[in-house]
Amino acid sequence: MARPRSFQQVDVFTAQPFLGNPVAVVLDSIGLSTEQMQAFTDWTNLSEATFVGPPTDPGADYALRIFCPGRELPFAGHPTLGSCHAWLAAGGAPRSGGDLIVQECGAGLVRIRRDGSTLAFAAPPLLRGGPQSERDVDLLVRGLGLAPSDVVAHQWCDNGPPWQAVLVRSAELVRSIRPDTQVIDGLFVGVVGPEAAGSDADFEVRAFFPKGEGMAEDPVTGSLNAALAQWLITEDRAPHDYVAAQGSSVGRAGRVHVQRIGDDVWIGGACTTVIDGVVSI
């Protein structure tokens, strides 16, 4: 039987509502079945919905299940930050007593760092890296409407979502892409290019992913930016501290703050609560 549950809808990677990537956060998942969580996620028509519950690992502050339309995900970036923001806003207190929060999810334990009004997660290890095959790159070039000479480098950036990433010559080229979604149907495609001097960001990022029976563009993507940062910084293609812009092609203005500290790559940004109330599930 349905009952009221605390609920927030959070806009992630923006301090201004409606310019980031929203996530639906159900703050009490006790008693919900996987089928109920999936049905609610599909109904929201958002890229993801999450469900907070008590952790099973003694080192975690809370457990999180993450769903996108049609399936559950072991990890996703913007839902991680948005859910942590909602948990803290609802009175959650880290076991550390400080500014380190530990989330338990399908990918294991994820560390989240609070720095004033922003949150950042430590990027999980890549499940698959390394260059893509010539056939894979040819398909991406054709599907993105690029010339082979536009691609500077390419990489598998699989950290749950199996992102296939290409680094192109410029941010302007990234923004100009008009993908042939039939060619890249079923793929998770990330594109990144360096921004011109004087911009408030260092790179422009776009992400295309399967949705339903077609393809969609994600407004701002934590998992892709995490994997891109691990690749680009390791190969000295990006500084250890930079800002990525994402969403301009879909009317958003997300800003993802990347920082490498020691062996960790932290992916962060602002979060803004847009809806705070209850949902009956």
Backbone bond lengths (Angstrom), bond angles and torsions (degrees), N, CA, C in turn:
res aa  C-N    CA-C-N  psi(-1)  N-CA   C-N-CA  omega(-1)  CA-C   N-CA-C  phi
1 M - - - 1.466 - - 1.534 109.24 -
2 A 1.320 115.39 133.71 1.467 120.29 -178.26 1.528 110.55 -65.01
3 R 1.332 115.21 146.42 1.462 120.14 175.01 1.519 109.35 -144.22
4 P 1.336 118.56 159.02 1.465 121.00 -179.96 1.524 111.35 -67.39
5 R 1.326 116.28 138.55 1.461 122.69 178.42 1.521 108.66 -135.39
6 S 1.321 117.39 141.82 1.458 121.12 178.45 1.529 109.83 -60.84
7 F 1.317 114.77 139.63 1.466 120.35 -171.90 1.525 110.28 -145.71
8 Q 1.320 116.11 140.64 1.461 120.89 170.77 1.525 109.15 -136.58
9 Q 1.320 115.50 148.63 1.459 120.90 168.86 1.525 106.59 -116.20
10 V 1.324 115.30 121.64 1.457 121.78 -170.26 1.525 109.62 -117.72
11 D 1.325 115.92 134.32 1.458 121.65 173.90 1.528 107.34 -93.47
12 V 1.332 116.53 125.10 1.459 122.33 -170.16 1.528 111.04 -111.72
13 F 1.308 114.99 145.29 1.469 124.93 -177.83 1.524 111.86 69.89
14 T 1.321 115.75 31.91 1.457 120.60 174.35 1.520 109.55 -157.72
15 A 1.337 116.33 145.61 1.461 121.43 172.57 1.517 110.86 -94.30
16 Q 1.336 117.00 -7.10 1.465 122.06 -179.60 1.520 109.12 -114.49
17 P 1.330 118.22 121.16 1.462 120.42 -177.42 1.517 113.05 -52.99
18 F 1.337 114.63 145.11 1.463 125.09 172.59 1.529 113.36 79.28
19 L 1.336 118.36 7.34 1.463 120.10 179.86 1.528 112.53 -113.71
20 G 1.349 117.38 0.35 1.457 120.60 -179.56 1.516 111.50 -111.74
21 N 1.327 115.72 -140.41 1.462 122.11 179.98 1.523 108.08 -124.89
22 P 1.331 118.35 116.23 1.458 120.27 -175.65 1.524 113.18 -80.04
23 V 1.327 115.45 151.48 1.454 122.22 172.66 1.526 107.96 -137.96
24 A 1.326 115.97 139.37 1.467 122.12 175.62 1.520 108.60 -90.56
25 V 1.336 117.08 126.88 1.469 121.59 -175.36 1.526 109.34 -121.61
26 V 1.327 116.33 113.21 1.460 121.96 172.94 1.525 106.61 -92.43
27 L 1.325 116.32 116.29 1.466 120.81 -169.93 1.521 114.02 -86.60
28 D 1.318 117.67 -1.06 1.467 121.34 177.60 1.519 107.23 -140.35
29 S 1.332 116.38 99.64 1.469 119.94 -177.28 1.518 112.97 -100.39
30 I 1.338 117.77 3.88 1.467 120.57 -176.67 1.526 109.83 -59.48
31 G 1.326 115.60 127.33 1.455 121.34 177.37 1.514 115.16 90.65
32 L 1.315 117.70 -7.51 1.464 120.17 179.60 1.526 110.11 -83.89
33 S 1.317 115.77 138.06 1.455 120.62 175.55 1.530 109.94 -85.67
34 T 1.312 115.49 163.44 1.460 120.08 175.37 1.519 110.75 -57.41
35 E 1.334 116.46 -39.89 1.465 120.61 -179.46 1.522 111.39 -64.14
36 Q 1.331 117.58 -38.62 1.466 120.63 177.59 1.523 111.54 -66.85
37 M 1.335 116.26 -41.31 1.461 119.84 178.20 1.527 110.71 -62.69
38 Q 1.330 116.12 -43.18 1.464 119.15 -179.81 1.514 111.34 -66.08
39 A 1.324 117.04 -41.02 1.468 120.38 -179.65 1.522 110.79 -63.60
40 F 1.335 117.12 -40.91 1.459 119.82 178.57 1.523 110.43 -65.87
41 T 1.325 116.46 -43.01 1.469 120.08 178.94 1.524 110.82 -58.62
42 D 1.318 116.60 -47.75 1.468 120.16 -179.66 1.526 110.59 -60.81
43 W 1.309 116.49 -35.91 1.474 120.67 -178.23 1.519 112.07 -69.63
44 T 1.335 117.66 -33.69 1.469 119.18 -177.78 1.527 112.73 -65.58
45 N 1.321 117.06 -25.94 1.467 122.26 -177.57 1.534 111.99 63.24
46 L 1.343 116.68 23.75 1.463 121.68 173.84 1.529 109.08 -99.04
47 S 1.313 115.79 168.50 1.467 118.44 179.83 1.526 110.88 -68.54
48 E 1.338 118.36 -31.90 1.464 121.27 176.31 1.525 111.88 -149.63
49 A 1.323 113.90 153.37 1.461 122.53 167.26 1.525 107.06 -132.32
50 T 1.327 116.27 150.13 1.462 120.43 -177.11 1.520 110.50 -129.26
51 F 1.336 114.21 160.43 1.460 120.96 -175.74 1.518 108.19 -137.21
52 V 1.318 115.47 117.73 1.465 122.66 -175.36 1.523 109.75 -93.63
53 G 1.324 115.82 136.35 1.457 120.59 177.92 1.511 110.65 -146.68
54 P 1.319 117.37 178.40 1.471 120.32 178.72 1.520 110.49 -69.46
55 P 1.336 117.91 143.52 1.471 120.27 -179.43 1.517 111.73 -75.07
56 T 1.324 115.33 155.38 1.468 120.54 171.15 1.519 110.99 -100.94
57 D 1.331 116.26 -19.84 1.463 121.21 177.40 1.525 108.73 -90.78
58 P 1.331 118.35 128.61 1.465 120.19 -177.82 1.528 113.49 -64.66
59 G 1.317 117.97 -16.21 1.446 119.95 179.22 1.514 114.13 -89.13
60 A 1.345 117.55 -0.94 1.461 121.09 -176.83 1.524 111.19 -102.52
61 D 1.334 114.64 153.26 1.470 120.77 177.11 1.525 111.92 -88.13
62 Y 1.316 116.91 -33.11 1.467 121.65 177.59 1.524 107.83 -158.88
63 A 1.321 115.30 161.98 1.462 121.20 174.77 1.520 108.88 -105.28
64 L 1.321 116.54 146.85 1.459 121.29 -178.43 1.521 109.77 -134.86
65 R 1.331 114.34 131.17 1.461 120.10 169.97 1.528 107.38 -109.63
66 I 1.320 116.07 135.43 1.462 122.75 -171.80 1.525 108.49 -120.90
67 F 1.319 115.67 126.47 1.463 120.92 -179.47 1.521 110.16 -124.64
68 C 1.325 115.55 144.92 1.456 121.88 166.67 1.528 106.18 -119.07
69 P 1.324 118.93 170.97 1.464 119.16 179.76 1.525 111.84 -54.14
70 G 1.310 115.82 119.83 1.454 120.44 175.18 1.506 117.05 95.09
71 R 1.365 119.10 -16.56 1.462 117.91 -176.86 1.522 111.68 -164.90
72 E 1.337 114.49 165.43 1.458 121.93 176.07 1.525 109.63 -94.63
73 L 1.340 116.15 146.44 1.458 122.22 179.80 1.527 109.77 -113.29
74 P 1.338 118.00 142.35 1.469 119.27 176.38 1.516 112.31 -72.76
75 F 1.331 116.93 -26.73 1.463 121.56 -178.89 1.522 108.49 -161.16
76 A 1.326 115.83 147.43 1.465 122.02 170.12 1.520 106.78 -155.54
77 G 1.325 116.69 145.55 1.455 121.09 -169.81 1.507 115.53 -75.53
78 H 1.344 117.43 -57.53 1.464 117.00 -175.48 1.523 111.68 -67.86
79 P 1.350 120.78 -32.66 1.469 118.88 173.26 1.527 112.99 -64.16
80 T 1.326 117.39 -32.15 1.468 120.50 177.50 1.526 110.73 -63.76
81 L 1.328 117.03 -48.69 1.470 119.58 -179.68 1.522 111.42 -67.90
82 G 1.332 117.03 -44.46 1.464 119.85 -179.20 1.516 112.66 -63.45
83 S 1.328 116.88 -37.83 1.465 120.67 179.77 1.525 111.22 -70.28
84 C 1.332 116.43 -39.90 1.464 119.57 176.78 1.526 110.20 -63.45
85 H 1.327 116.53 -42.74 1.467 121.09 177.32 1.533 110.31 -57.43
86 A 1.336 116.71 -46.47 1.468 120.64 -179.68 1.521 111.42 -65.52
87 W 1.333 117.00 -41.28 1.468 121.40 179.37 1.525 110.85 -62.12
88 L 1.313 117.21 -43.95 1.460 120.63 177.92 1.527 111.18 -65.56
89 A 1.344 116.62 -43.28 1.463 120.73 -179.43 1.519 111.98 -63.66
90 A 1.336 116.62 -27.80 1.464 121.29 179.42 1.520 112.33 -85.80
91 G 1.332 117.24 4.82 1.456 120.73 176.30 1.504 115.43 105.48
92 G 1.348 117.64 6.53 1.455 120.25 178.29 1.518 111.54 -62.24
93 A 1.326 116.24 139.48 1.468 121.37 -178.75 1.522 108.80 -125.20
94 P 1.334 118.88 123.53 1.457 121.26 -179.80 1.523 112.30 -62.01
95 R 1.309 116.09 142.09 1.464 120.79 176.80 1.520 111.14 -62.36
96 S 1.333 116.61 -28.92 1.460 120.76 -178.93 1.517 112.16 -65.90
97 G 1.336 115.80 -19.65 1.460 119.93 -176.22 1.508 112.90 76.70
98 G 1.339 116.80 1.09 1.461 120.89 -178.25 1.506 111.91 -125.79
99 D 1.331 116.38 -134.37 1.450 121.50 -173.82 1.518 113.24 -110.36
100 L 1.321 117.75 17.70 1.458 121.64 175.39 1.519 109.31 -108.09
101 I 1.327 115.97 122.47 1.459 122.70 178.44 1.516 107.79 -113.92
102 V 1.329 117.48 141.45 1.462 121.56 -179.79 1.524 108.97 -118.29
103 Q 1.326 115.32 121.45 1.469 122.66 -179.99 1.524 109.28 -103.25
104 E 1.320 115.59 132.70 1.462 121.76 172.83 1.528 108.16 -97.59
105 C 1.340 117.04 127.00 1.465 119.95 178.38 1.523 108.28 -148.31
106 G 1.320 117.15 -173.85 1.453 120.68 -176.25 1.510 113.84 -60.62
107 A 1.332 117.26 -26.37 1.463 121.50 179.22 1.519 112.65 -86.31
108 G 1.334 117.45 0.25 1.458 121.18 -178.43 1.511 111.42 110.54
109 L 1.331 116.62 -148.33 1.459 121.79 -179.64 1.526 109.29 -94.13
110 V 1.330 115.23 129.09 1.458 121.68 179.98 1.523 108.31 -117.50
111 R 1.328 116.67 125.63 1.460 121.34 178.10 1.528 110.41 -85.59
112 I 1.335 115.27 137.21 1.466 122.13 178.79 1.521 107.17 -127.09
113 R 1.311 115.84 132.96 1.464 121.96 -176.84 1.521 109.33 -111.02
114 R 1.337 115.84 130.61 1.471 121.16 176.38 1.516 108.82 -99.03
115 D 1.325 114.88 127.54 1.464 120.94 179.43 1.520 107.64 -132.44
116 G 1.332 115.63 92.25 1.462 119.74 -175.40 1.514 110.49 64.95
117 S 1.331 116.36 -119.50 1.463 120.45 -177.71 1.521 112.71 -95.25
118 T 1.323 118.48 4.16 1.459 120.36 -178.99 1.524 110.69 -114.00
119 L 1.333 114.60 158.29 1.453 122.44 176.88 1.524 108.69 -125.78
120 A 1.328 116.19 150.90 1.460 121.07 176.54 1.520 108.70 -144.61
121 F 1.327 116.42 140.66 1.461 120.40 176.78 1.522 109.70 -107.70
122 A 1.325 115.40 149.48 1.458 121.30 175.39 1.520 107.97 -79.33
123 A 1.327 116.07 121.88 1.460 120.54 -176.03 1.533 110.72 -59.47
124 P 1.332 117.31 129.98 1.469 119.14 177.70 1.528 110.57 -71.32
125 P 1.324 117.74 158.84 1.466 120.36 179.21 1.525 111.28 -60.25
126 L 1.329 115.96 146.95 1.454 120.28 175.64 1.525 109.94 -68.25
127 L 1.326 115.67 138.87 1.458 120.59 173.63 1.526 110.54 -81.19
128 R 1.344 114.61 -27.80 1.462 120.32 178.45 1.514 108.98 -152.21
129 G 1.316 116.67 130.55 1.455 122.04 176.13 1.513 109.16 -131.69
130 G 1.308 116.28 -162.84 1.455 120.75 178.92 1.514 112.43 88.94
131 P 1.335 116.17 162.97 1.463 120.80 -178.24 1.526 111.91 -63.82
132 Q 1.315 115.70 153.17 1.452 121.87 175.34 1.533 109.49 -84.43
133 S 1.309 114.92 166.70 1.459 119.54 178.55 1.525 109.94 -73.90
134 E 1.314 115.70 159.37 1.466 120.60 177.89 1.527 110.52 -59.37
135 R 1.306 116.37 -37.54 1.475 120.41 178.34 1.516 110.94 -64.01
136 D 1.339 117.13 -43.74 1.465 121.19 179.00 1.525 110.83 -60.62
137 V 1.336 116.33 -45.56 1.459 120.49 -177.61 1.520 110.92 -66.82
138 D 1.313 117.17 -40.59 1.465 120.27 177.27 1.525 110.78 -58.53
139 L 1.329 116.65 -40.58 1.462 120.85 178.70 1.522 110.99 -64.53
140 L 1.342 116.83 -43.35 1.455 120.45 179.49 1.522 111.12 -64.83
141 V 1.317 117.28 -43.42 1.464 121.49 179.27 1.523 109.93 -58.29
142 R 1.327 115.96 -44.85 1.469 119.90 -179.85 1.529 110.79 -67.51
143 G 1.327 116.97 -43.77 1.456 120.55 -177.29 1.512 113.80 -68.82
144 L 1.324 116.92 -27.52 1.466 121.12 -179.25 1.528 112.26 -94.68
145 G 1.319 116.95 -2.62 1.457 120.35 179.19 1.517 112.78 70.51
146 L 1.333 117.04 31.69 1.461 121.85 -178.64 1.521 110.93 -99.26
147 A 1.304 115.41 163.91 1.460 121.53 166.83 1.527 107.78 -93.55
148 P 1.330 117.64 148.25 1.472 118.51 179.30 1.529 112.86 -53.61
149 S 1.321 117.35 -33.44 1.469 120.98 -179.16 1.524 112.63 -71.57
150 D 1.350 117.79 -13.15 1.464 120.94 178.29 1.528 111.76 -73.64
151 V 1.333 117.21 -22.42 1.465 122.08 -174.83 1.525 109.72 -88.80
152 V 1.319 115.93 118.66 1.461 122.52 179.08 1.526 110.67 -84.83
153 A 1.341 116.80 -39.75 1.464 122.02 -179.20 1.522 108.43 -160.52
154 H 1.322 116.05 165.16 1.458 120.88 179.73 1.518 109.39 -147.45
155 Q 1.350 115.60 157.95 1.464 119.25 -173.41 1.525 110.09 -163.07
156 W 1.329 115.96 145.33 1.454 120.35 163.03 1.526 108.12 -74.08
157 C 1.324 116.54 130.97 1.472 121.74 -179.03 1.528 109.09 -129.52
158 D 1.313 115.23 55.42 1.461 122.69 -174.52 1.524 109.82 -86.85
159 N 1.343 117.08 111.07 1.468 121.51 173.83 1.529 110.79 -128.09
160 G 1.296 115.50 33.87 1.475 123.71 -174.19 1.503 105.93 130.34
161 P 1.339 117.40 -76.55 1.459 119.06 164.66 1.532 108.71 -67.39
162 P 1.342 118.93 131.72 1.466 121.30 -175.88 1.529 112.10 -82.82
163 W 1.330 116.37 68.80 1.459 120.82 -176.53 1.529 111.39 -65.31
164 Q 1.345 114.71 134.40 1.452 122.59 170.80 1.528 106.03 -110.83
165 A 1.330 116.26 113.00 1.463 120.78 -169.14 1.518 111.79 -110.16
166 V 1.336 114.22 145.74 1.454 120.69 172.42 1.526 108.75 -130.05
167 L 1.321 115.32 136.75 1.458 122.72 172.16 1.519 107.46 -97.86
168 V 1.343 116.51 122.19 1.460 120.58 -178.96 1.526 109.94 -110.48
169 R 1.323 115.78 176.42 1.456 121.69 -168.82 1.519 114.63 -64.41
170 S 1.349 117.64 -33.61 1.464 118.62 -172.72 1.515 111.27 -155.62
171 A 1.341 115.09 159.05 1.458 121.35 174.53 1.523 110.66 -64.07
172 E 1.319 116.63 -34.90 1.461 120.38 178.45 1.526 110.70 -60.70
173 L 1.313 116.48 -39.77 1.459 120.61 177.02 1.527 111.11 -65.93
174 V 1.333 116.44 -39.32 1.476 120.16 176.38 1.523 110.08 -57.47
175 R 1.320 116.59 -47.37 1.470 120.55 -177.63 1.526 112.57 -67.07
176 S 1.326 117.43 -24.62 1.469 120.54 -176.35 1.521 113.40 -81.55
177 I 1.328 117.77 -10.26 1.459 121.17 -173.96 1.529 111.16 -64.90
178 R 1.319 115.57 132.26 1.466 123.39 172.38 1.523 105.82 -124.35
179 P 1.327 117.90 94.07 1.467 120.15 -169.46 1.527 113.07 -70.16
180 D 1.302 115.12 148.89 1.466 122.41 168.62 1.522 105.66 -90.95
181 T 1.309 116.00 97.48 1.466 120.16 -171.78 1.524 112.56 -67.26
182 Q 1.325 117.79 -21.00 1.461 118.83 176.42 1.522 111.19 -69.87
183 V 1.340 116.82 -32.89 1.464 120.48 -179.79 1.527 110.80 -72.59
184 I 1.331 117.45 -41.30 1.473 120.21 -177.34 1.532 111.91 -98.08
185 D 1.313 117.41 15.27 1.468 121.73 -178.84 1.532 110.54 -54.05
186 G 1.334 115.97 130.17 1.452 122.00 177.52 1.512 114.72 88.05
187 L 1.330 118.19 -4.73 1.462 121.20 -178.66 1.529 111.37 -99.82
188 F 1.329 115.78 156.68 1.458 123.19 170.80 1.530 106.07 -104.57
189 V 1.328 117.04 108.58 1.459 121.54 -169.79 1.529 109.90 -117.49
190 G 1.313 116.46 127.03 1.464 122.06 175.99 1.513 110.50 -117.87
191 V 1.321 116.17 138.06 1.460 122.30 179.04 1.524 108.02 -128.15
192 V 1.333 116.62 135.64 1.461 121.52 -179.96 1.514 108.99 -139.43
193 G 1.332 116.28 142.96 1.457 121.21 177.12 1.511 110.52 -148.30
194 P 1.348 118.47 148.69 1.464 121.77 -178.32 1.523 111.83 -70.55
195 E 1.318 114.97 140.26 1.461 121.89 -179.91 1.525 110.08 -83.92
196 A 1.328 116.24 155.59 1.458 121.37 178.23 1.520 110.44 -70.48
197 A 1.320 116.88 156.25 1.463 121.59 177.91 1.520 110.13 -59.72
198 G 1.328 116.03 141.83 1.456 121.00 179.40 1.509 114.32 96.74
199 S 1.322 117.80 -9.88 1.462 121.02 177.46 1.528 109.85 -76.95
200 D 1.335 116.48 159.09 1.466 119.66 176.33 1.522 111.47 -82.58
201 A 1.325 117.55 0.12 1.460 122.27 176.98 1.526 109.12 -128.75
202 D 1.333 115.62 159.61 1.459 121.23 179.93 1.521 112.90 -96.27
203 F 1.345 115.60 -26.74 1.462 121.01 -179.16 1.525 109.38 -139.66
204 E 1.322 115.99 156.01 1.466 123.47 169.37 1.521 106.99 -112.17
205 V 1.336 116.34 135.96 1.464 122.60 -176.06 1.528 109.22 -126.96
206 R 1.325 115.82 142.34 1.468 120.85 170.02 1.524 108.44 -134.62
207 A 1.340 115.74 148.73 1.462 121.64 -177.57 1.521 109.70 -135.28
208 F 1.333 115.83 130.37 1.464 122.39 178.10 1.525 107.89 -121.76
209 F 1.339 116.19 135.86 1.461 119.29 -174.52 1.524 110.48 -147.21
210 P 1.336 117.63 158.77 1.468 120.33 178.56 1.516 111.06 -69.08
211 K 1.324 116.12 137.49 1.456 121.25 176.16 1.516 108.41 -144.34
212 G 1.335 114.88 116.57 1.452 118.66 -176.42 1.520 110.37 62.82
213 E 1.329 115.83 -126.25 1.458 120.11 178.96 1.520 111.82 -100.83
214 G 1.333 117.20 14.06 1.458 120.30 -178.86 1.510 111.47 -138.72
215 M 1.329 115.23 -153.30 1.456 122.62 179.81 1.519 109.05 -124.77
216 A 1.333 115.95 153.17 1.462 121.16 178.25 1.520 108.55 -138.41
217 E 1.336 115.29 162.53 1.460 120.84 173.32 1.516 108.82 -106.98
218 D 1.321 116.23 129.35 1.456 121.01 -179.28 1.527 109.37 -82.74
219 P 1.338 118.46 135.88 1.469 119.98 -179.15 1.527 113.73 -62.47
220 V 1.339 116.87 -51.72 1.474 121.38 179.10 1.528 106.61 -148.64
221 T 1.328 117.04 130.59 1.461 120.67 -166.12 1.521 111.66 -124.71
222 G 1.322 116.96 108.48 1.451 120.75 -179.67 1.516 113.55 -67.45
223 S 1.337 117.56 -44.49 1.470 119.92 -177.12 1.519 110.94 -64.06
224 L 1.331 117.66 -43.48 1.468 119.90 179.36 1.522 110.58 -64.52
225 N 1.321 117.64 -46.09 1.466 119.47 -179.99 1.527 111.83 -62.31
226 A 1.333 116.54 -33.91 1.466 119.61 176.92 1.517 110.66 -64.02
227 A 1.333 116.58 -47.34 1.458 120.17 -178.40 1.524 111.43 -68.64
228 L 1.337 116.89 -38.86 1.459 120.10 176.60 1.524 111.04 -60.31
229 A 1.331 116.04 -44.06 1.467 119.99 -179.27 1.517 110.93 -61.91
230 Q 1.330 117.39 -43.48 1.469 119.81 179.70 1.526 111.11 -61.14
231 W 1.318 116.54 -38.45 1.468 121.33 178.34 1.530 111.79 -71.54
232 L 1.331 115.93 -54.75 1.464 120.47 -171.93 1.523 112.38 -65.99
233 I 1.330 116.76 -41.24 1.465 119.21 -179.46 1.516 110.78 -68.72
234 T 1.330 116.75 -42.42 1.463 120.57 -179.29 1.525 111.56 -60.05
235 E 1.338 117.00 -36.94 1.464 120.96 -178.93 1.528 112.64 -93.46
236 D 1.318 116.94 13.31 1.473 122.27 179.02 1.525 112.29 58.14
237 R 1.314 116.35 33.54 1.460 121.40 175.57 1.529 111.29 -97.38
238 A 1.328 116.37 -4.54 1.462 122.32 177.73 1.519 108.14 -148.39
239 P 1.341 117.99 151.12 1.471 120.39 175.98 1.519 111.22 -70.62
240 H 1.311 116.85 168.76 1.461 121.57 -179.21 1.527 112.51 -73.83
241 D 1.301 117.47 -9.58 1.465 122.22 -178.59 1.528 107.28 -142.39
242 Y 1.333 116.64 111.22 1.464 118.89 -178.25 1.523 110.97 -151.69
243 V 1.343 115.46 170.52 1.463 122.84 178.82 1.521 108.40 -121.39
244 A 1.322 116.02 132.41 1.459 121.90 174.91 1.525 109.38 -109.02
245 A 1.323 115.95 135.64 1.461 122.28 174.84 1.523 108.33 -98.60
246 Q 1.319 116.52 141.30 1.466 120.31 176.96 1.524 109.07 -151.94
247 G 1.316 115.71 143.99 1.465 120.75 173.64 1.502 115.21 112.08
248 S 1.329 118.86 -8.40 1.470 119.50 -175.25 1.526 111.89 -61.49
249 S 1.329 117.11 -29.12 1.465 120.36 -178.13 1.524 112.66 -75.50
250 V 1.334 117.25 -12.46 1.463 120.87 178.87 1.534 111.01 -123.78
251 G 1.327 116.94 24.21 1.453 121.33 175.05 1.507 115.56 78.16
252 R 1.330 117.99 21.13 1.462 121.62 178.21 1.528 109.39 -114.72
253 A 1.322 115.93 173.72 1.466 120.67 -179.27 1.519 109.22 -143.66
254 G 1.330 116.84 54.87 1.453 121.25 -178.95 1.515 112.14 -70.56
255 R 1.321 115.30 146.16 1.460 121.42 175.38 1.526 108.10 -131.00
256 V 1.330 114.72 121.14 1.461 122.19 -178.37 1.527 107.98 -109.25
257 H 1.329 116.52 122.37 1.461 121.68 -178.07 1.531 108.70 -98.22
258 V 1.322 114.86 123.58 1.460 121.98 -176.24 1.523 109.10 -113.71
259 Q 1.328 115.96 134.57 1.460 119.77 178.70 1.520 109.40 -147.56
260 R 1.310 115.69 126.69 1.460 119.92 173.74 1.521 109.34 -98.11
261 I 1.338 115.53 124.39 1.458 122.53 177.65 1.520 107.13 -127.35
262 G 1.335 116.80 111.72 1.456 119.67 -175.17 1.513 110.01 63.45
263 D 1.330 116.45 -127.33 1.457 120.92 179.41 1.525 112.69 -90.67
264 D 1.329 117.46 -3.75 1.463 121.06 -176.17 1.519 111.89 -96.80
265 V 1.326 115.84 139.83 1.455 122.36 169.62 1.522 107.22 -109.36
266 W 1.329 116.65 119.75 1.461 122.38 -176.97 1.524 109.55 -102.54
267 I 1.342 115.12 133.29 1.461 122.20 -178.32 1.523 107.61 -118.31
268 G 1.346 116.29 116.79 1.456 117.77 -173.22 1.507 114.63 -142.94
269 G 1.313 113.32 179.07 1.456 121.06 178.71 1.508 110.56 170.53
270 A 1.306 114.64 -179.86 1.461 121.02 179.25 1.526 110.44 -81.29
271 C 1.339 115.61 154.42 1.461 122.34 175.52 1.532 108.26 -131.14
272 T 1.324 116.38 143.23 1.459 120.91 -177.36 1.529 110.02 -133.99
273 T 1.326 117.46 122.81 1.455 121.12 176.30 1.528 109.46 -75.37
274 V 1.331 115.84 125.74 1.456 121.63 -179.71 1.529 111.64 -106.30
275 I 1.342 116.56 -35.71 1.474 121.68 178.39 1.517 107.89 -129.21
276 D 1.320 116.61 132.70 1.461 121.87 179.21 1.524 107.03 -137.35
277 G 1.336 116.88 114.14 1.457 118.37 -177.55 1.517 111.67 -173.98
278 V 1.324 116.22 -140.20 1.461 121.31 178.86 1.521 108.75 -131.66
279 V 1.332 113.93 153.29 1.454 120.61 174.66 1.523 106.77 -129.51
280 S 1.310 116.60 144.55 1.449 120.44 -178.40 1.536 109.33 -99.91
281 I 1.317 115.20 111.29 1.468 121.31 177.78 1.525 108.64 -131.75
